Amino acid sequence: MTWQNWAGTASAAPARRHWPRSTEEIADAVTRAAQDGLTVRALGSGHSFTPAAVTSGAALDLSGWSGIVSADLASGLVTVRSGTTIRELNAALDVLGLAMANLGDIDAQTVSGAISTGTHGTGARLQGIAAQVAGLELVLADGSAVSCSATERPDLFNAARVSLGALGVLSTVTLQCVPAFALAADERPLPLEEVLGRFGELAAGNDHFEFYWFPYGKNALVKRNNRITRGDDPPVPPTARPTAKSAIVSGARGAQVPPPMPQWRRFLEYEVMENAAFGALCRTGRAIPAAIKPLNRLAAASLSKRSYSAPSHEVFVTSRRVKFVESEYAVPVESLLDVLTELRAGVARLADPVMFPVEVRIAAADDIWLSTAYGRDSAYVAIHQYTGMPYQEYFKLFESIAGSAGGRPHWGKMHMRDTVYLGGAYPRFADFLKVRDETDPSRVFANPYLQQVFGA
Ligand SMILES: Cc1cc2nc3c(=O)[nH]c(=O)nc-3n(C[C@H](O)[C@H](O)[C@H](O)COP(=O)(O)OP(=O)(O)OC[C@H]3O[C@@H](n4cnc5c(N)ncnc54)[C@H](O)[C@@H]3O)c2cc1C
């Protein structure tokens, strides 16, 4: 039975497929595979662009191992089964009056897949999803299930939060959640020159700031999401959990808070404009490459302004129905403008034009050994190309620019980096490899991608 990822950039034909529904069943599958000389990979939702989950050995499909195990409303600690998707997580947290402090821009990933690749959202004072992990339970290569946290086996914890499944199969993940909160969203086109000139101020002045730049257009789409209720408010009982409506009354910033967006407008803006209409533009551009630059300018010029408020996860998450390929690098935040200047100059010289916008986000430094934001405040630059269009020259150019700035590639997005480069990019890389040697000396959890990034 073959397996393929969302983007169609990786596929596999595992010798075996398991659907474990307990930690014991995960342990059993790992033990049997190891005895039979097979490698093991856990499958998430297949939303990595890299072949991170690929295996010719035993594939563990954890889609049946989902849901909340326990939740403590007072502390906000919530333990989930590893196959839980972010969509399922958001719905379950909402019922409890809790939320994730920060999220990426889709909710299809599993919690385990997201943390294993260092998935992040945006916010100068906020960190990626793995930094919201308080504890892990994982099944090691010898079939034993172990727990780790900041106080219990801290080295394993520092290594395992972002580890591409190289240390074992995550069985449960304990998340540090926050009281549910609403966001006031403001999305509007601004001239790119203005956005770049005001980048520091915009990043510092908003809880979640990001922008999209269409490579041949003059405007960027700027997204500013700000909390209406504060993240350190005490947990709210389920019956009184904040909605966008109640949050309007309790607006903490004293600023004018926009009303919720009606369903019909949400459908029009996000499904019709960002997916159906944009998809049609992309198909036209792919069929007639000479039309790409004018179409790209048209897309940039037709960006509209929208302001609304909604529960946080509804603002963070958008639907992405138009397929693309992507590469993303985290660069030191102070080098962002230089990286973008070089990228703008380089894009103008590409033989094949670029259909998709560049996305720029930001995150605070964290202490997770293989986190792309380890030890430094980071700006994320993500480049995309519409599926089926040439992208290699563009991605190579970007990789060289980001590499010169000391960039670290997203573990789940396309890149060509190897152990030598990555060893220089991550101060604790050798410590990670040491934990890998201790936990998986015979490389039960190996695959070609792990060999590329971590060595044999
Ligand atoms: C449309 C789209 C939008 C995206 N948006 C963002 C974004 O906003 N921010 C961002 O940072 N990234 C984003 N990504 C990238 C995505 O979040 C990551 O690639 C993420 O890893 C995908 O999760 P998954 O569940 O699909 O995992 P998979 O891609 O299936 O697996 C990823 C890795 O995790 C491992 N793994 C999965 N489950 C386990 C487990 N139980 N134990 C051990 N290892 C495990 C796999 O073996 C593999 O190595 C996006 C991707 C797409 C396609």
The ligand as an SDF file (V2000), in Angstrom:
LIG
                    3D

 53 58  0  0  0  0  0  0  0  0999 V2000
   -0.5960   23.6330    3.6360 C   0  0  0  0  0  0  0  0  0  0  0  0
    0.4950   23.5670    4.6880 C   0  0  0  0  0  0  0  0  0  0  0  0
    0.5790   24.5850    5.6270 C   0  0  0  0  0  0  0  0  0  0  0  0
    1.6000   24.5560    6.6060 C   0  0  0  0  0  0  0  0  0  0  0  0
    1.6760   25.5770    7.5080 N   0  0  0  0  0  0  0  0  0  0  0  0
    2.7030   25.6000    8.3900 C   0  0  0  0  0  0  0  0  0  0  0  0
    2.8480   26.6730    9.3210 C   0  0  0  0  0  0  0  0  0  0  0  0
    2.0210   27.5850    9.3930 O   0  0  0  0  0  0  0  0  0  0  0  0
    3.9460   26.6640   10.1360 N   0  0  0  0  0  0  0  0  0  0  0  0
    4.8910   25.6860   10.0760 C   0  0  0  0  0  0  0  0  0  0  0  0
    5.8770   25.7580   10.8060 O   0  0  0  0  0  0  0  0  0  0  0  0
    4.7490   24.6260    9.2520 N   0  0  0  0  0  0  0  0  0  0  0  0
    3.6800   24.5640    8.4210 C   0  0  0  0  0  0  0  0  0  0  0  0
    3.5470   23.4890    7.5740 N   0  0  0  0  0  0  0  0  0  0  0  0
    4.4600   22.3470    7.7410 C   0  0  0  0  0  0  0  0  0  0  0  0
    3.8420   21.3030    8.6870 C   0  0  0  0  0  0  0  0  0  0  0  0
    3.3340   21.9030    9.8610 O   0  0  0  0  0  0  0  0  0  0  0  0
    4.8980   20.2970    9.1590 C   0  0  0  0  0  0  0  0  0  0  0  0
    5.5450   19.7430    8.0670 O   0  0  0  0  0  0  0  0  0  0  0  0
    4.3190   19.1920   10.0660 C   0  0  0  0  0  0  0  0  0  0  0  0
    5.3140   18.3010   10.4120 O   0  0  0  0  0  0  0  0  0  0  0  0
    3.2310   18.3820    9.4360 C   0  0  0  0  0  0  0  0  0  0  0  0
    2.6430   17.5490   10.4310 O   0  0  0  0  0  0  0  0  0  0  0  0
    2.1000   16.1110   10.0410 P   0  0  0  0  0  0  0  0  0  0  0  0
    1.2070   15.6320   11.1320 O   0  0  0  0  0  0  0  0  0  0  0  0
    1.5440   16.1580    8.6880 O   0  0  0  0  0  0  0  0  0  0  0  0
    3.4410   15.2660   10.1040 O   0  0  0  0  0  0  0  0  0  0  0  0
    4.1510   14.4080    8.9640 P   0  0  0  0  0  0  0  0  0  0  0  0
    4.5600   15.3290    7.8830 O   0  0  0  0  0  0  0  0  0  0  0  0
    3.3220   13.2500    8.6090 O   0  0  0  0  0  0  0  0  0  0  0  0
    5.4370   13.9170    9.7570 O   0  0  0  0  0  0  0  0  0  0  0  0
    6.4360   14.8280   10.1360 C   0  0  0  0  0  0  0  0  0  0  0  0
    7.4950   14.1140   10.9630 C   0  0  0  0  0  0  0  0  0  0  0  0
    6.9650   13.8260   12.2480 O   0  0  0  0  0  0  0  0  0  0  0  0
    7.1750   12.4580   12.5320 C   0  0  0  0  0  0  0  0  0  0  0  0
    6.1070   11.9950   13.3980 N   0  0  0  0  0  0  0  0  0  0  0  0
    4.7810   12.0620   13.1950 C   0  0  0  0  0  0  0  0  0  0  0  0
    4.1250   11.5100   14.2230 N   0  0  0  0  0  0  0  0  0  0  0  0
    5.0510   11.0990   15.1050 C   0  0  0  0  0  0  0  0  0  0  0  0
    5.0040   10.4360   16.3530 C   0  0  0  0  0  0  0  0  0  0  0  0
    3.8650   10.0750   16.9430 N   0  0  0  0  0  0  0  0  0  0  0  0
    6.1720   10.1500   16.9680 N   0  0  0  0  0  0  0  0  0  0  0  0
    7.3490   10.4800   16.4160 C   0  0  0  0  0  0  0  0  0  0  0  0
    7.4520   11.0990   15.2250 N   0  0  0  0  0  0  0  0  0  0  0  0
    6.3070   11.4040   14.5810 C   0  0  0  0  0  0  0  0  0  0  0  0
    7.1870   11.7730   11.1830 C   0  0  0  0  0  0  0  0  0  0  0  0
    7.8120   10.5100   11.2250 O   0  0  0  0  0  0  0  0  0  0  0  0
    7.9520   12.7990   10.3820 C   0  0  0  0  0  0  0  0  0  0  0  0
    9.3210   12.6540   10.5920 O   0  0  0  0  0  0  0  0  0  0  0  0
    2.5330   23.4760    6.6210 C   0  0  0  0  0  0  0  0  0  0  0  0
    2.4140   22.4440    5.6860 C   0  0  0  0  0  0  0  0  0  0  0  0
    1.4070   22.4820    4.7270 C   0  0  0  0  0  0  0  0  0  0  0  0
    1.2990   21.3700    3.7210 C   0  0  0  0  0  0  0  0  0  0  0  0
  1  2  1  0
  2  3  1  0
  2 52  2  0
  3  4  2  0
  4  5  1  0
  4 50  1  0
  5  6  2  0
  6  7  1  0
  6 13  1  0
  7  8  2  0
  7  9  1  0
  9 10  1  0
 10 11  2  0
 10 12  1  0
 12 13  2  0
 13 14  1  0
 14 15  1  0
 14 50  1  0
 15 16  1  0
 16 17  1  0
 16 18  1  0
 18 19  1  0
 18 20  1  0
 20 21  1  0
 20 22  1  0
 22 23  1  0
 23 24  1  0
 24 25  2  0
 24 26  1  0
 24 27  1  0
 27 28  1  0
 28 29  2  0
 28 30  1  0
 28 31  1  0
 31 32  1  0
 32 33  1  0
 33 34  1  0
 33 48  1  0
 34 35  1  0
 35 36  1  0
 35 46  1  0
 36 37  1  0
 36 45  1  0
 37 38  2  0
 38 39  1  0
 39 40  1  0
 39 45  2  0
 40 41  1  0
 40 42  2  0
 42 43  1  0
 43 44  2  0
 44 45  1  0
 46 47  1  0
 46 48  1  0
 48 49  1  0
 50 51  2  0
 51 52  1  0
 52 53  1  0
M  END
$$$$
